[in-house]
Amino acid sequence: MQSTQHRKPFPTYIVVFLAPAVIIYTLFMVYPLANSLRLSFFSIDDQKVETFVGLGNYVTLFTDKNFAPFFWNAFKNNIVFFIVHMLVQNSIGLLLAALLASGGWGRRFYRTTLFMPTVLSVVIIGFIWQLILNPLWGVAESILQAIGLGALYKPWLGLPSTALVTVSLISVWQFIGIPMILFYTALIGIPEELIEAAHADGANGWQIFWRVKFPLVLPTLGIVIILTFVGNFNAFDLIYTMKGALAGPEFSTDIMGTLFYRTFFGQQLQLGNPTMGATVAAMMFLIILTGVLIYLFLWQRRVQTYEL
């Protein structure tokens, strides 16, 4: 009884401070998401009457010849988009972070310069790179010719075989600063005593990085992976800016975000089909949720086991 009487009251000021953010987030994030998931189980006729169809929209999305080819093509392209970012963006980001963390003159300048494209508008980035790569007046061909590689130039954005990888690399160039900063923060947080002890044991720079630094960066690597996964399967703006809603040429740059836009807002077969658009959005949510759960239950446990 005595412990109950002396229990501290719940600090109500916490509720006061959290309430505005929770209300705004619920109104503009949670409610639209829940309503979109609900809408994916209904169909809407011309009189705007909703009819419950269960998993009918999902069956249509996966099997109907008017929807399935577009969905599986967008899903495949999204995987390629993610793989390019994982292999190129995060690898180079880790390399740049290691170089910056090693010290040297001008690292603040290079850190700021490398991160600068991240804060630029995606519209500006897309427009600039379209000008650079334009086969009529772009400077890409001239630059390659100046260094003796003119034979390698192609209209990369206009070929179905290269358009997706080209847009992916442009996205890598813009957002490489995010993994770089995250890795850099993790690397400079490693205690100097560990590095000095490794030097004393005769380890060279390569061995110190892989045997001492990299294991300590694994938690940050997991965060970078999940941020890359979520960001790539939510991607839309760069492809829409550079290739439009049809994600040309021949839907070769189509991903889940552009497929959702066309389906929901009326540029995919049936004009303005909100239920099928909501179904595509629900699949995007389920894919992202699956990736996050895999990260939580597999990657984090592996890192914790490694640390123990």
N, C-alpha and C positions, 0 to 999 in steps of 0.2 A: 504493500500500500504506500509505503514511503517513497519508493522509486516512481510510482505513478503520480504522486502529488508533486514531485519535483521535476517532472518531465517538462521540457521546454515547449512552449506553444509553437505551432507551425508559423513560420515567418510569412505573413500574408503579403508583404511587399514583393515577394518573388512572383506571386500571381499577377500583381499589378504591372510589373515590368514585362512579364512574358505574354500577358493577354493580347496586347496589340499585334505582336508578331504572329502569335498563334492564330488569331482571328483572320488576319490578312492572308497568311499561308493557307489556311483552311478554305477561304473563299476563292482564292485564285489558283490553288494547286490541288488540294485534296478533293474538293467538290467537283471540279472539272474532270479530274482523273476518274473518280468514282462514277460520275455520270457517263463518261465515255465507255467505261467497262460495262455499265448497264445497257447502254445503247447498242452494244455489239450483239446482244441477245434478242434484239427486236428488228422488225422491218417496218418501214414507213411507206404508206401508199400516197397517192396524189392528194388525198384530203388530209394529209399529215396525221393520219391515225396510226398509232403504234400497235403492232401485233407481235406477240412473243413467239419467237421461232427457235429458241434454245440454241443449239450449236449449229444451226443451219447456215449462218453467215460464215462460220469457220470452215464448214464443209465446202461451201462455195469458193472460199478463198483458196483452199488447198487443191480442189479438184476441177472447178469449172474452167473451161478452156479460155474464157474471157478474162479470168483473174489469175489463175494459178501460174501461167507462164511469167506474168509480170511480177508476182510475188516471189517466186523462186529465183528469178533473175535479180531482183533487188536484194534479196537475202544473200545470194552468192556474191554480189558486188560489195555488199556491206562487209562481208568477211574479208574480201581482198583489201578493202579500204582499211580495215582494222589491222590486218597482217602487215601492210606497208608501214603503218604508224608504229606498230610494235617493233618491227625489225630495224627500221631506219630511224624514226624519230627518237625512240627511247635509247637505242644504242648510241647514236651520236650525242644525245643529251647527256648520257652517262660519261662519254669520252670528254665532252666539253667541260662538264662539272669537275672531272678529275684533273683536267688541265688548269682550270681556274683555282681549284683548291690547293694545287701545288705551289701557289704563290707566283711571284714574278711581277715585273713592271706592267702596269696598265690593265690589271685584271678587272678593276672597277669599270674602266671604259669598255672592255670587251663584254663584260657581264651585262652592262646596260644596252650595248649595241645589239647583242644577240637576243635579248629579251624584247627589244623595241617592237618588232613585227607583231608580237602577241597582243599589244594594246591597240593596234590599228584596226580600223573597221574592215570587216570581211568584204564589204562591197568595194572598198578601195583596193584591197589586195587582189580580188578577182579581176577588177577592171585593169589594174596595172599589168598583171600577168597575161591578160588577154592581149594587151598592146605589145608586150615583149615577145610573145609567141606567135603573133599574127604573121602568116606567111607572106602578106603583101607589104606591110610597112614595119613589121616588128624587127627588133634589133638582135634577136637570138641567132638568126642565120649569119648576120655580119660578125657577131662575136665569135662564133664557131669557125668561120672562115679565117678570121684574124689569127687564130691559134692553130690553124691547119686541120681543123676537124669539120670543115664545112660539109663533107660527104655524109656526116651523121645526122644532119638536120632533116627533119620531117615535120609536116603539120600535125604535131602530136595531139593537139586538142581536137583535130578533125578526123582522126582515124579511130574506128571502134576498138582496135587492138591496143591502142596506147592512151586513149583519152582518160580512162579511169586511173591508171597509174600516174599519169601526168597531174591530174587534179589532186590525187593523194599526196604527191611529192610537194605540190604547192602548199597544201594544208600542213605538211610536215615542216616546211620552211617557216610558216607563220607561227606555229605553236610549239616549236622545239624549245622555246625558252621556258615552258612550264616544267617539263621533266628535268631540264638542266638546273633550274633553281632548286627544285625539290632534292635532287641528288647532291647538289652543291651544299645545301644546308645540312644534309645528313653527313657528308664527308668532313666538313669543317667542325662538326660536333664530336668527331672521334677523338678520344683523349690522346694527347701527344705521347703519354707514357707507353701506350701500346705500340706505337710506331717506333719509338726509341728502343723498346725492348726487342722488337723484330730486327732492327738494325744491329743491335748488339749480338743477336744470335746468328748474324751473317746473311740475313735475307736481303735480296735485291729489291729494286722498286717494283718489278712485276710480281714477285712473290708476296710482297707486302700488300699490294692492291688486292690480289685474289684470295690470299689466306687471312688477311687481317681486316682490310677495309670493306671488301665486298660482302662478307657475311654480316657485317654490322649495318649494311645498307639494304639488306633484304626486306625489312619491314617497309622501307620507303619504296622499294621496287614494287611491292604488292600494291601500295597506294597508287603508284604511277600506272600500273597495269589496269586497275579497276577504273581509274579516271579516264584512261585511254579507251577502254571498252565502252563505258557509258557515253563518253563524248562522241565516239564514232558511230554508235547506233542511234544517237540523237542528231547526227549531223544532217544539215539541210542547206544552210545559208550559202556556203561557198559554191556548191554544185548548182544551186538555183541561180546564183549570181552569174556564174560562168557559162552554164549550159542550159539554163531555163528549166521550166517545170517538166518538159519532156525528156530532160536528162540525156540529150543526144551525144554523139550521133547513134541512132538506132537503139536508144535506151541503154547504151553501153556504160553510162555513168549513173544509171538509176540506182538509188539506194532506198532504204525503208522510208526515210523522211520525205523524199520527193514522191514516192509512190503514195504515201498517205495524203500529201497535199493534192495530187491530181485526183485521187479517188474521192476525197471529202469535198473538195471545192469545185469539182465538175470538169476536169480535163482528162478523165479516164473512163471511156465507154459511156456509162450512164451518168448524165449530167447531175452533179451534186448529189452523190449517194452517201449521206451521212452515216448510215448503218455500216456499210462496207468500209468507209473511212475509219469509223470507230473500231471496226474489227482489225484493220491494219494497225491502228494505234495500240490496241490491246495486245497484239502480237509483239510490237516493239517493247511494250512494258514487260511482257512475260520473258522475252529474250534478255532484257537488261536485268530483270529480277533473277533469272537463272544464273547469269554471270556473277552477280553480287553474292548470291548464296554459295556458289562454288568458291569464290574468294574467301568468304567467311569461314566455311567449313573445311576447306582443303588447304588453301594457301596459308591462312593465319595459323592453323594447327601445325602445319609443317614448319613454319618459322619459329613458333613457340617450342616445338620439339627440338629444333636445331639449336636454339638458344640454351635449352636445358642441358 
